Amino acid sequence: MHDCGNCQEVLVSPLACGACEHIFPVREALSPFQVFGMEPVAHVDRAVLRKRLLKLQRLLHPDFHGQAGGDQQELAEHNTAELNAAYEVLHDEAKRASFLIQKLGGPKESDERQMPQAFLMEVMEWNEALEELRDDGDAAAAKARAQELHEELKIERVRLLDEILDGLHEALGGDASVDLVILRKQSNAIRYIDRALKEASELQLRAVS
C-alpha cells in the first residue's frame, strides 16, 4: 500500500486517505482487491469488507466534497462508482471466484464455456424437472416440486462454490497443481444453477397465482 501524497500516512485505498480525507484520481486500472486495500484472497470476511465499504463511502461521498469545487465533487462521484463496482465483485462469491480464476491465469468466461462432464447428467435431470413443472397443471403439486428443486439447486450451489473457493485458496497459496480450467468449468456450472434457481423461483410464484 502506498503512502498519502498529501499527509504521508498509509492509504486505506488508492481512492482516498483515511487520515487527511484527501481523494485521489486513479490513473491505472485497479483490481477490486486493490480498491479496498486488500490482498487477493478466495475467502473474504464480509463483515470486514462491509466495514471498509462504509468507511470509504463516507470518505468519498460527493456531498462531503461539494464545497471543494466541481472537479473534486466529480472525482468523488467517479471514485464512488469504482468503489461500488469493486464491492459488487468482492461481496458476491461467484463473481469473486470468476475474477480470481482469470487473475491467476485461467480462461475467461468467453474462452471456456463448458461445464464439468460429471455435472452434465445433473443438468439434464434439472432441465427435465423444469420442463415438467412448466407443463404441470396441478398448482399445489407444481409448487411443492418447484420448492424441492430450488432447495436441491441451492445445496449443490453451496457445495460447488465451496469447492471452487477452496481451490482458489490453494492456488493463491502457490499450489501450481490447481487446474484453473476445471475451476472455470465449475464457475460456468454456478451460472447455470443461478439461472435454474431463478426459473424455479418463478415457477413457485406462478403455481401460487
C-alpha positions as CSV (number, residue, x, y, z in Angstrom):
1,M,0.0,0.0,0.0
2,H,1.3,3.5,-0.9
3,D,1.6,6.5,1.4
4,C,-0.7,9.5,1.0
5,G,1.0,12.2,-1.1
6,N,-0.8,14.8,1.0
7,C,-0.1,13.8,4.6
8,Q,2.3,10.8,4.2
9,E,0.0,8.4,6.1
10,V,-0.5,4.9,4.7
11,L,-3.5,4.9,2.4
12,V,-6.5,2.7,3.2
13,S,-7.2,2.7,-0.5
14,P,-5.7,4.3,-3.6
15,L,-9.0,6.2,-3.9
16,A,-8.7,8.2,-0.6
17,C,-6.8,8.8,2.5
18,G,-8.4,7.9,5.8
19,A,-6.2,10.3,7.8
20,C,-6.5,13.6,5.9
21,E,-9.6,12.6,3.9
22,H,-8.0,13.6,0.6
23,I,-9.2,11.8,-2.5
24,F,-7.1,10.9,-5.5
25,P,-7.6,10.4,-9.2
26,V,-6.9,6.9,-10.3
27,R,-4.7,6.7,-13.4
28,E,-4.4,3.0,-13.7
29,A,-6.8,0.1,-13.6
30,L,-7.3,-1.2,-10.1
31,S,-8.5,-4.7,-9.2
32,P,-11.4,-4.9,-6.8
33,F,-9.0,-6.0,-4.0
34,Q,-6.7,-3.0,-4.7
35,V,-9.7,-0.6,-4.4
36,F,-10.3,-2.0,-0.9
37,G,-6.7,-2.1,0.1
38,M,-6.7,-5.9,0.4
39,E,-4.5,-8.7,-0.8
40,P,-6.3,-11.2,-3.2
41,V,-8.0,-13.9,-1.2
42,A,-10.6,-16.5,-2.0
43,H,-12.5,-16.3,1.2
44,V,-13.5,-12.7,2.2
45,D,-14.7,-11.8,5.6
46,R,-17.9,-10.0,4.7
47,A,-18.1,-8.1,8.0
48,V,-14.6,-6.6,7.4
49,L,-15.5,-5.9,3.8
50,R,-18.7,-4.1,4.8
51,K,-16.8,-2.0,7.4
52,R,-14.3,-0.9,4.8
53,L,-17.0,-0.1,2.3
54,L,-18.8,2.2,4.8
55,K,-15.6,4.0,5.7
56,L,-14.7,4.6,2.1
57,Q,-18.2,5.6,1.2
58,R,-18.0,8.3,3.8
59,L,-14.6,9.5,2.6
60,L,-15.8,9.6,-1.0
61,H,-19.3,10.9,-0.6
62,P,-19.8,13.6,-3.2
63,D,-21.7,15.9,-0.8
64,F,-18.7,15.8,1.6
65,H,-16.5,17.3,-1.2
66,G,-19.1,19.6,-2.7
67,Q,-17.5,22.8,-1.3
68,A,-14.1,21.8,-2.7
69,G,-15.2,22.6,-6.2
70,G,-16.6,20.9,-9.2
71,D,-13.5,18.8,-10.0
72,Q,-13.3,17.3,-6.5
73,Q,-17.0,16.5,-6.5
74,E,-16.8,14.9,-9.9
75,L,-13.7,12.9,-8.7
76,A,-15.7,11.8,-5.6
77,E,-18.5,10.6,-7.8
78,H,-16.1,8.7,-10.1
79,N,-14.3,7.0,-7.2
80,T,-17.6,6.1,-5.5
81,A,-18.6,4.3,-8.7
82,E,-15.2,2.5,-8.7
83,L,-15.8,1.5,-5.1
84,N,-19.3,0.2,-5.6
85,A,-18.2,-1.8,-8.6
86,A,-15.4,-3.4,-6.7
87,Y,-17.7,-4.2,-3.8
88,E,-20.1,-6.0,-6.1
89,V,-17.3,-8.3,-7.2
90,L,-15.8,-9.0,-3.7
91,H,-19.1,-9.4,-1.9
92,D,-20.5,-11.9,-4.4
93,E,-18.6,-15.2,-4.0
94,A,-19.3,-16.4,-7.6
95,K,-18.2,-13.1,-9.1
96,R,-15.1,-13.1,-6.8
97,A,-14.2,-16.6,-7.9
98,S,-14.6,-15.8,-11.6
99,F,-12.4,-12.7,-11.2
100,L,-9.7,-14.7,-9.4
101,I,-9.7,-17.6,-11.9
102,Q,-8.8,-15.1,-14.6
103,K,-6.4,-13.1,-12.4
104,L,-4.5,-16.4,-11.8
105,G,-4.1,-17.0,-15.5
106,G,-7.2,-19.2,-16.0
107,P,-9.5,-18.8,-19.0
108,K,-12.1,-16.1,-19.3
109,E,-15.8,-17.0,-19.4
110,S,-15.8,-16.2,-23.1
111,D,-12.9,-18.6,-23.7
112,E,-14.2,-21.6,-21.8
113,R,-17.9,-22.1,-21.9
114,Q,-18.2,-25.8,-21.0
115,M,-19.3,-27.2,-17.7
116,P,-17.7,-30.3,-15.9
117,Q,-18.5,-33.5,-17.7
118,A,-19.7,-35.1,-14.4
119,F,-22.1,-32.2,-13.9
120,L,-23.9,-32.7,-17.2
121,M,-26.1,-35.6,-16.1
122,E,-27.4,-33.5,-13.2
123,V,-28.1,-30.6,-15.7
124,M,-30.2,-33.0,-17.8
125,E,-32.2,-34.1,-14.8
126,W,-32.8,-30.5,-13.7
127,N,-33.8,-29.4,-17.2
128,E,-36.3,-32.3,-17.3
129,A,-37.7,-31.3,-13.9
130,L,-38.1,-27.6,-15.0
131,E,-39.8,-28.7,-18.2
132,E,-42.3,-30.9,-16.3
133,L,-43.0,-28.0,-13.9
134,R,-43.7,-25.7,-16.8
135,D,-46.4,-28.0,-18.1
136,D,-47.8,-29.2,-14.8
137,G,-51.5,-28.2,-14.4
138,D,-51.6,-29.2,-10.7
139,A,-50.7,-25.9,-8.9
140,A,-50.2,-27.4,-5.5
141,A,-48.0,-30.3,-6.7
142,A,-46.1,-28.0,-9.0
143,K,-45.3,-25.6,-6.1
144,A,-44.1,-28.4,-3.9
145,R,-41.9,-29.8,-6.6
146,A,-40.5,-26.4,-7.5
147,Q,-39.6,-25.8,-3.9
148,E,-37.9,-29.2,-3.7
149,L,-35.9,-28.4,-6.8
150,H,-35.0,-25.0,-5.5
151,E,-33.6,-26.5,-2.3
152,E,-31.6,-29.1,-4.3
153,L,-30.1,-26.4,-6.5
154,K,-29.2,-24.3,-3.5
155,I,-27.4,-27.1,-1.8
156,E,-25.5,-28.0,-5.0
157,R,-24.5,-24.3,-5.5
158,V,-23.1,-24.1,-2.0
159,R,-21.1,-27.3,-2.4
160,L,-19.7,-26.4,-5.8
161,L,-18.8,-22.8,-4.8
162,D,-17.0,-24.1,-1.7
163,E,-15.0,-26.4,-3.9
164,I,-14.1,-23.6,-6.3
165,L,-13.1,-21.2,-3.5
166,D,-11.0,-23.8,-1.7
167,G,-9.2,-24.5,-5.0
168,L,-8.6,-20.8,-5.5
169,H,-7.3,-20.6,-1.9
170,E,-4.7,-23.3,-2.7
171,A,-3.8,-21.6,-6.0
172,L,-3.3,-18.2,-4.3
173,G,-1.1,-20.0,-1.8
174,G,1.2,-21.2,-4.5
175,D,-0.2,-24.6,-5.4
176,A,0.6,-25.0,-9.1
177,S,-1.3,-28.2,-9.3
178,V,-4.7,-26.5,-9.2
179,D,-6.4,-26.8,-12.6
180,L,-7.8,-23.4,-13.4
181,V,-9.6,-24.7,-16.4
182,I,-11.6,-27.1,-14.2
183,L,-12.4,-24.2,-11.8
184,R,-13.7,-22.1,-14.8
185,K,-15.9,-25.0,-15.9
186,Q,-17.2,-25.2,-12.3
187,S,-17.8,-21.5,-12.3
188,N,-19.9,-22.0,-15.5
189,A,-21.9,-24.6,-13.7
190,I,-22.6,-22.0,-11.0
191,R,-24.0,-19.6,-13.6
192,Y,-26.3,-22.4,-14.9
193,I,-27.5,-23.1,-11.3
194,D,-28.3,-19.4,-10.8
195,R,-30.4,-19.4,-14.0
196,A,-32.2,-22.6,-12.9
197,L,-32.8,-21.2,-9.4
198,K,-34.4,-18.1,-10.9
199,E,-36.7,-20.2,-13.0
200,A,-37.6,-22.5,-10.1
201,S,-38.5,-19.4,-8.1
202,E,-40.6,-18.0,-10.9
203,L,-42.4,-21.4,-11.2
204,Q,-43.2,-21.4,-7.5
205,L,-44.7,-17.9,-7.8
206,R,-46.7,-18.9,-10.9
207,A,-48.0,-22.0,-9.1
208,V,-49.4,-19.8,-6.3
209,S,-51.0,-17.2,-8.6
